[in-house]
Amino acid sequence: MTNLKEKDAKYVAGTYARFPVEIKNGKGSILYDTDGKRYIDMGSGIGVTAFGIADDEWVSAVTSQLTRVQHTSNLYFTDPCAELAELLCEKTGMRKVFFGNSGAEANECAIKVARKWGEENLGADHYTIVTMKNSFHGRTVTTLAATGQDHYHEHFGPMTEGFVHGDIEDLDGVEKLIVEHKACAVMFECIQGEGGVIPLSADFVRGLDALAKKHGILLIVDEVQTGNGRTGELYAYMNYGITPDVVSTAKGLGGGLPIGACLLGERVCDTLKPGDHGSTYGGNPVCCAGAVSVISRLDEVFLASVKAKSRLVFHTLEGKEGIEGVTGAGLMIGIKTTRPAKDVVAECMAKGVLCLTAKDKVRLLPALNIPEDVLLEALGVILEAAKAQIPS
């Protein structure tokens, strides 16, 4: 581990405060480090490995495609790309899909679609997009500008213009921004993940939908973290009974391979023309084969199991010593603990459970198919770690 840490420090850009764990291998929701220590994975690569590590069906789909062709570019047709697009459209009612490589790229596409649509339908001065304070939409300069957290903007100015940030649960304030800034779209996360696992209320989300309709602008939902079964529905917006114009997603879509998707509804499905946008790796056949394996298994029965596990998490944690509150939906959980979240995460790691943080909360994003006994084992460790320390 020492040599690895030295090599990493010498050659890898210092953008990550890594935990002192070297993961060697694993299966499902169990990981092992180079010393053979066992860990329960409650983070799934920040919500990416939807069916856990080395899932047999996913591995088979990916390796089978690897033996045929690993890349062609978008100059040619490939079956996995078209199959995945068809699956996504059939399951959501969206019309077309643009594939990129990440959540940030999916959001960049959504932004470009909104701006071109705004220019063509509302006028060239209608390019502003209203996003929410405390949101997170990516790390490119433009998606940082869309992100409603000032500290992410430090050192990287000037930010891309054309974004204003409203307060969640303040529909009057959002409407004022729409009117004053001649907005072309409203963009939001149903649960603010990086912002602290904060769900938006049903009234607010439906109110945003109503405002978009009232002012004739687009409704964009960022499902990078909340999508692909994470909240117990295929996409989180489905919990609210709305139909967005644009949906961005990534993370769990590829099951561990880099892929992002921007789903386009009826109003915008033909906005992008040849040459308007592109991605060399977008729609890569291997990544798409992995994503087809994931999306094809997210049926009603499986999603019901995600909801059942969610209820188990809330029931196990709420009201217990050291737990001040539990937020989220499905298997996207935020836990406010009496002890500092970073201390809880460190103790859990020492005891063989890998968790995440989001603001001042412990964040859980386990594989969607984590076995209940493994989930309960991890929750037991978390509860022990969350108990307030008794002063000596």
C-alpha positions in Angstrom: 0.0 0.0 0.0 2.9 2.4 0.8 4.4 2.0 -2.7 0.9 2.5 -4.3 0.3 5.7 -2.2 3.7 7.1 -3.2 3.1 6.3 -6.9 -0.4 7.8 -6.8 0.9 10.9 -5.1 3.7 11.3 -7.6 1.8 10.7 -10.8 -2.0 11.2 -10.3 -3.4 14.7 -10.1 -4.2 15.5 -6.5 -7.9 16.1 -6.9 -9.0 13.3 -4.5 -8.7 12.9 -0.7 -8.6 9.1 -0.9 -9.5 6.8 1.9 -6.5 4.6 3.0 -7.9 1.5 1.4 -6.7 -0.4 -1.7 -9.5 -2.4 -3.2 -8.3 -5.6 -4.9 -11.4 -7.6 -5.8 -15.0 -8.3 -4.8 -18.3 -9.8 -5.6 -21.7 -8.3 -5.3 -21.8 -6.0 -2.2 -18.6 -7.4 -0.7 -15.1 -6.0 -1.4 -11.7 -7.1 -0.3 -8.5 -5.0 0.1 -5.0 -6.2 -0.6 -4.7 -7.5 2.9 -7.7 -9.7 2.5 -9.9 -7.5 4.8 -13.7 -7.8 4.0 -15.8 -4.7 3.5 -19.5 -4.2 2.9 -19.9 -1.7 0.0 -22.5 0.8 0.9 -21.4 3.3 -1.7 -21.4 1.3 -5.0 -18.8 3.6 -6.5 -21.0 6.6 -5.7 -24.1 5.0 -7.0 -22.5 3.4 -10.1 -22.4 -0.4 -9.6 -26.1 -0.8 -9.6 -25.9 -4.6 -9.4 -22.8 -4.8 -7.4 -19.3 -5.9 -8.3 -18.7 -8.5 -11.0 -22.4 -9.2 -11.5 -22.6 -12.3 -13.7 -25.2 -11.1 -16.1 -23.5 -7.7 -16.6 -20.1 -9.3 -17.0 -21.5 -11.7 -19.6 -23.1 -8.9 -21.6 -19.9 -6.7 -21.5 -17.4 -9.5 -22.4 -19.6 -10.8 -25.1 -19.7 -7.4 -26.8 -15.9 -7.0 -26.2 -15.3 -10.1 -28.3 -17.2 -8.6 -31.2 -16.3 -4.9 -31.4 -15.3 -2.5 -28.6 -15.6 0.8 -30.5 -16.6 2.2 -33.9 -17.5 5.9 -33.3 -20.8 7.4 -34.2 -20.0 7.3 -37.9 -21.6 3.8 -38.0 -24.5 2.0 -36.5 -24.2 -0.5 -33.6 -26.9 -2.7 -32.1 -26.3 -2.0 -28.4 -26.6 1.7 -28.8 -29.9 1.4 -30.7 -31.2 -1.3 -28.2 -30.4 0.9 -25.2 -32.0 4.0 -26.7 -35.2 1.9 -27.5 -35.3 0.5 -24.0 -35.0 4.0 -22.4 -37.6 5.5 -24.6 -40.1 2.7 -24.1 -39.7 2.7 -20.4 -40.0 6.5 -20.0 -42.1 7.7 -22.9 -39.2 9.9 -24.1 -38.6 10.1 -27.9 -34.9 10.1 -28.5 -31.6 9.8 -26.6 -28.1 11.3 -26.9 -25.3 9.3 -25.4 -22.2 10.7 -23.8 -19.8 9.5 -21.2 -20.8 11.1 -17.9 -23.4 12.9 -16.0 -21.8 16.3 -16.7 -21.9 15.5 -20.4 -25.5 14.5 -20.1 -26.3 17.8 -18.5 -24.2 19.7 -21.0 -26.4 18.2 -23.7 -29.5 19.1 -21.8 -28.3 22.7 -21.6 -27.5 22.9 -25.3 -30.9 21.5 -26.2 -32.6 24.0 -23.9 -30.7 27.0 -25.3 -31.2 26.0 -29.0 -34.9 25.3 -28.3 -35.2 28.6 -26.5 -33.7 30.5 -29.4 -35.9 28.9 -32.0 -39.1 29.0 -30.0 -38.9 32.0 -27.6 -36.2 34.3 -29.1 -32.4 34.7 -29.0 -32.6 36.4 -25.6 -34.3 33.4 -23.9 -31.2 31.4 -22.9 -31.2 31.5 -19.1 -31.8 28.3 -17.2 -33.2 28.5 -13.6 -31.6 25.9 -11.3 -31.9 25.5 -7.6 -29.6 26.6 -4.8 -27.7 23.7 -3.2 -27.9 21.8 -6.5 -25.0 19.9 -8.2 -24.9 19.4 -11.9 -21.3 18.6 -12.8 -17.7 19.8 -12.9 -17.3 21.3 -16.3 -17.3 25.1 -16.3 -20.8 25.2 -17.7 -22.3 22.6 -15.3 -20.5 24.3 -12.4 -22.3 27.5 -13.4 -25.5 25.5 -13.3 -24.6 24.2 -9.9 -26.2 26.4 -7.1 -23.3 26.2 -4.7 -20.9 29.1 -4.6 -17.9 27.3 -3.2 -17.8 25.2 -6.4 -17.4 28.4 -8.4 -14.3 29.6 -6.5 -11.0 29.8 -8.6 -12.7 28.8 -11.9 -14.3 32.1 -13.0 -15.6 33.6 -15.0 -18.5 31.1 -15.0 -20.6 30.5 -18.1 -23.4 33.1 -18.1 -27.1 32.2 -18.3 -27.8 30.5 -15.0 -29.7 31.8 -12.0 -30.4 29.9 -8.8 -33.7 29.8 -6.9 -34.6 28.6 -3.4 -36.2 25.1 -3.2 -39.7 25.2 -1.9 -40.1 28.8 -3.1 -42.3 28.7 -6.2 -42.9 32.5 -6.2 -39.2 33.1 -6.2 -38.6 30.7 -9.0 -41.4 32.2 -11.1 -39.9 35.7 -10.5 -36.5 34.4 -11.9 -38.2 32.8 -14.9 -39.9 36.1 -15.8 -37.1 38.5 -15.0 -34.4 36.5 -16.8 -36.4 35.4 -19.8 -35.7 31.7 -19.0 -35.9 28.9 -21.5 -35.9 26.1 -18.9 -36.0 25.1 -15.2 -33.5 22.4 -14.2 -33.5 20.5 -10.9 -32.7 17.3 -9.1 -35.7 15.5 -7.3 -33.3 14.7 -4.5 -30.3 17.0 -4.1 -27.6 14.3 -3.6 -24.3 16.1 -3.3 -26.3 18.9 -1.5 -27.0 16.6 1.5 -29.6 14.1 0.2 -32.4 16.6 0.4 -35.7 15.5 -1.3 -37.8 18.2 -3.0 -41.4 18.1 -1.8 -44.1 16.8 -4.2 -45.9 20.2 -4.1 -42.7 22.0 -5.2 -41.8 19.5 -8.0 -45.3 19.6 -9.3 -45.3 23.4 -8.9 -42.2 23.6 -11.1 -43.9 21.5 -13.7 -46.9 23.9 -13.6 -44.6 26.9 -13.9 -42.9 25.5 -16.9 -46.2 24.9 -18.6 -47.5 28.3 -17.6 -44.5 30.2 -19.1 -44.0 27.8 -22.1 -40.5 26.8 -21.1 -38.8 23.4 -20.7 -38.6 21.2 -17.6 -35.3 19.5 -17.2 -34.7 16.8 -14.5 -31.2 15.9 -13.6 -31.3 12.1 -12.8 -27.6 11.5 -12.8 -27.6 10.1 -9.2 -31.4 9.5 -8.7 -32.0 7.6 -11.9 -31.8 3.9 -13.0 -33.8 2.5 -10.1 -32.0 4.3 -7.3 -35.1 5.8 -5.7 -37.3 2.8 -6.2 -38.7 4.0 -9.5 -36.9 3.8 -12.8 -36.4 7.6 -12.6 -37.1 9.8 -9.5 -39.5 12.1 -11.4 -41.8 9.2 -11.7 -42.5 9.4 -7.9 -44.1 12.8 -8.6 -46.4 12.1 -11.5 -44.7 14.6 -13.9 -43.3 14.2 -17.4 -40.2 16.3 -18.1 -39.1 17.6 -21.5 -35.5 16.5 -20.9 -33.9 13.9 -18.5 -30.2 13.6 -17.9 -28.7 10.4 -16.3 -25.5 8.5 -15.9 -23.9 6.8 -12.8 -25.9 3.5 -12.4 -26.8 3.4 -16.0 -23.7 1.6 -17.1 -23.3 -0.6 -14.1 -19.6 0.4 -13.8 -18.7 1.6 -17.3 -18.7 5.3 -18.2 -21.9 6.3 -20.0 -24.3 9.2 -19.7 -27.6 9.8 -21.5 -29.8 12.8 -22.3 -33.4 11.7 -22.9 -35.4 14.0 -25.1 -39.2 14.4 -25.0 -41.7 15.2 -27.7 -41.1 19.0 -27.6 -37.3 18.8 -28.1 -36.7 15.4 -29.7 -35.7 17.0 -33.1 -34.0 20.1 -31.7 -30.5 18.8 -32.3 -29.4 18.4 -36.0 -26.3 16.8 -37.5 -23.3 18.8 -36.3 -25.0 20.4 -33.4 -23.6 18.0 -30.8 -21.4 14.9 -30.7 -19.2 12.6 -28.7 -16.5 10.3 -30.0 -17.1 7.7 -27.3 -20.9 8.3 -26.8 -22.9 5.2 -27.4 -19.9 3.0 -27.1 -21.1 -0.6 -27.8 -19.4 -2.1 -24.7 -20.8 0.6 -22.4 -24.3 0.3 -24.0 -24.2 -3.5 -23.7 -23.6 -3.1 -20.0 -26.4 -0.5 -19.7 -28.8 -2.8 -21.5 -28.1 -5.5 -18.9 -28.9 -3.0 -16.2 -32.0 -1.3 -17.6 -33.6 -4.5 -18.8 -33.7 -5.9 -15.3 -35.2 -2.8 -13.6 -38.8 -4.1 -13.8 -41.7 -3.5 -11.4 -40.8 -6.6 -9.3 -37.2 -5.5 -8.9 -38.1 -1.9 -8.1 -40.5 -3.1 -5.5 -37.6 -4.9 -3.8 -35.6 -1.6 -3.8 -38.5 0.1 -2.0 -38.8 -2.7 0.5 -35.1 -2.4 1.3 -35.6 1.3 1.7 -38.3 0.8 4.2 -36.0 -1.6 6.1 -33.3 1.1 6.2 -35.6 3.8 7.5 -37.2 1.4 10.1 -33.8 0.2 11.3 -32.2 3.7 11.7 -34.9 6.2 12.6 -35.2 7.1 16.2 -32.1 5.2 17.3 -29.3 6.5 19.5 -27.0 8.8 17.6 -29.4 9.2 14.7 -30.9 12.6 14.3 -32.7 12.0 11.1 -32.9 10.0 7.9 -33.6 11.5 4.4 -33.8 10.2 0.9 -35.8 7.6 -1.1 -35.1 4.1 -2.3 -31.5 3.3 -1.7 -30.3 6.9 -1.8 -30.1 7.6 1.9 -28.8 10.5 4.0 -28.2 10.0 7.7 -27.8 13.0 10.1 -25.7 11.6 13.0 -24.9 13.1 16.4 -21.3 12.5 15.8 -19.6 14.2 12.8 -20.3 12.3 9.6 -16.6 11.9 8.8 -16.0 10.3 12.1 -18.8 7.8 11.6 -17.6 6.9 8.2 -14.0 6.4 9.5 -15.2 4.1 12.2 -17.4 2.2 9.8 -14.5 1.7 7.5 -12.4 0.4 10.4 -15.2 -2.1 11.1 -15.5 -3.2 7.5 -18.3 -1.0 6.1 -17.7 1.6 3.4 -20.0 4.6 3.5 -20.0 8.0 1.9 -20.7 11.6 3.1 -22.8 14.4 1.7 -22.5 17.7 3.5 -23.0 16.9 7.2 -24.6 13.5 6.6 -23.5 9.9 6.2 -24.6 8.9 2.7 -25.6 5.4 1.6 -25.8 4.3 -2.0 -25.6 0.5 -1.9 -26.1 -1.8 -4.8 -29.7 -2.1 -5.7 -29.6 -5.9 -5.2 -27.7 -5.9 -1.9 -29.0 -8.9 0.1 -31.1 -8.0 3.1 -28.8 -9.8 5.6 -25.8 -7.9 4.3 -27.7 -4.7 4.4 -28.7 -5.3 8.0 -25.2 -6.2 9.0 -23.9 -2.9 7.6 -26.7 -1.0 9.3 -25.7 -2.6 12.6 -22.2 -1.3 12.2 -23.4 2.2 11.2 -25.7 2.3 14.3 -22.8 1.4 16.6 -20.5 4.0 14.9 -23.2 6.7 15.1 -23.6 6.5 18.9 -22.4 9.7 20.6 -19.1 9.1 22.3 -19.3 9.3 26.1 -16.8 11.9 27.5 -14.1 10.3 29.6 
